[in-house]
Structures are given as C-alpha cells and as structure tokens.
C-alpha cells in the first residue's frame, strides 16, 4: 500500500501562478496525495482560483485564514496533515511529474527521514522551457543516499537543497511538534529543516533538478532593508548557537561567516537607506565578540571597518 504524501502549499496573492502550481501537483505520477492549500488572506482572485481547481480534484483541502505570513500558513497545514510524508511546494513554483514518485521510492528503499528535489531557478522570461520539460515523458529520477553526518555536512556547505522548504519531503513522524518560527520571514524554511536534520535524519536527494523555482519581482527574499537583514542574520545566530551547544565549532563558524556575508549583501544593496545601513552596522558592533573569532586576520579587519567606519569600508572594498 502506498504511503500518503501530504503536499503543503501556502499561498498569498498568487493569482498569476497558483493554477499552474496546483496542476503540476495534481499531475504527479504518484497519486496517493492529500494536497493542503492554505490561503493566507489573499486579496486578489487566488482563493477563487483554488476553489475552482479543487472542484475537479477531491484530494485538495483548502484552508482560508487571515494574513499571518508564510510560516503561520505552513504551520496550519502541518496541523492538518495526515500523510506518512510531508512535502512543501511554494505557490509560484512547479514540480516535475515524477518528482514525488522518485522521492517516495528513495524513502521506501532506505532509512531516509528527509528527501529533497534539486532546484532549478528559472526567470519569468525563460519559463516556457519549464512548460516544455513538464510535458516530457520520463522514468523516476535516481537518488543519492546520505548518512546523518553527511546530510549535516552537506547542509552547511550548501551541497544539497535544504536551504528552502520548497521541494523537500520529510517523514511526518520526524517533524512531530516542530513548527516554522513565525518571527522569521526570510530563512524560516532553512531553520525548520535544520531543526529536523539535527534530530539524526538521514536523507535522499534526487540526482536531477526536478523542482522549478520561479524568479519574479514578487519574491519575498528580495527585501534588503534592516528588517530583511535582521531576519537573515538572526536565523544564522539561532543556528550557530545551536551548533555551539552541540560542540560543532566548524559549523558554528560557517554560520557566523555567513552572517557577515548577509550584512554585506544587504548593506551594499541599492535599496538600503542610510538609516538601514546605520542599524546594520550597529548589529556588527554588538556581535563582534561572538563573530570575530570565526575569521582570519583580513576578514577581521574588513568586519571592523564596516562596523566602525562603514563609508571608508564601502569605498575601499567596492573598488575591489
């Protein structure tokens, strides 16, 4: 008997994309699905379009609530999920027809607790290529198995697609009571996956990119003001403190180095205001005792210059 897969799709104001997303799930070769769509208070035609698609497929459960953010929406779906497995799909993305079948095969043939689909990032102007790929006939995709230690290492080194919720499948028993942090709005997916990996999870990952992530102007990760910086930075802080508690200094240092990388990306983004940058530099000063030991001498100098003389640092390092 096939194990049921709960497909979780949070959606907010995606009237231009949600039908295509839902159809890519409905058309999966693996049919034992419960498709849980949580409308997070959309103000456009999203909810009506979801109802229309639901009328043609009884596997769809549609939940409507007030706008509380993507984490709250995913949490509602997790509370409603009954499947043996849970997979997340974002409402502006699509998945290859054999993707879920391929992941379930990997779970059933191994002791994996987490599985992932390789992600292809596709711009709007190239989206026609995705439609052509979805129309292809194909056998299930082969997968690679990883032990817990290898899964953890690959997560921190960015070798596997666990940084986003979309395209990742977990055994529901592994998730248990773990839920998305609602105080994070960028990086909440990484932290949720991380919290489950550190429970001892082994993994399987498909060898081909079968999850198509659509890049467009409405992506929430495009926010680079102070709030966008802080949620990125704080997510890394949560992870490095957890890794320090486990005694894994190497992984904690990777997160500290990446936190400074987040600062640089946000600080140097043209949308950041002078006030945003001043607040970001204040954070660097507050965390210097924690973060500086993770760096070599040159990076320490760069960090301190941005923390205390950012105008000089920006002029100097942007020229390079």
Secondary structure, 3 states (H helix, E strand, C coil): CCCCEEEEEEECCCCCCHHHHHHHHHCCCCCCEEEEEEECCCCCCHHHHHHHHHCCCCCEEEEECCCCCHHHHHHHHHHHCCCCEEEECCCCCEECCCHHHHHHHHHHHCCCCEEEEEEEEEEHHHHHHHHHHHCCCCCCCCEEEECHHHHHHHHHCCCCCCCCCECEEEEHHHHCCCCCCCCCCCCHHHHHHHHHHCCCCCEEEEEEEEEEEEECCCCHHHCCCHHHHHHHHHHHHHHHHHHHHHCCHHHHHHHHHHHHHHHHHHHCCCCCCHHHHHHHHHHHHHCHHHHHHHCCHHHHHHHHHHHHCHHHHHHHHHHC
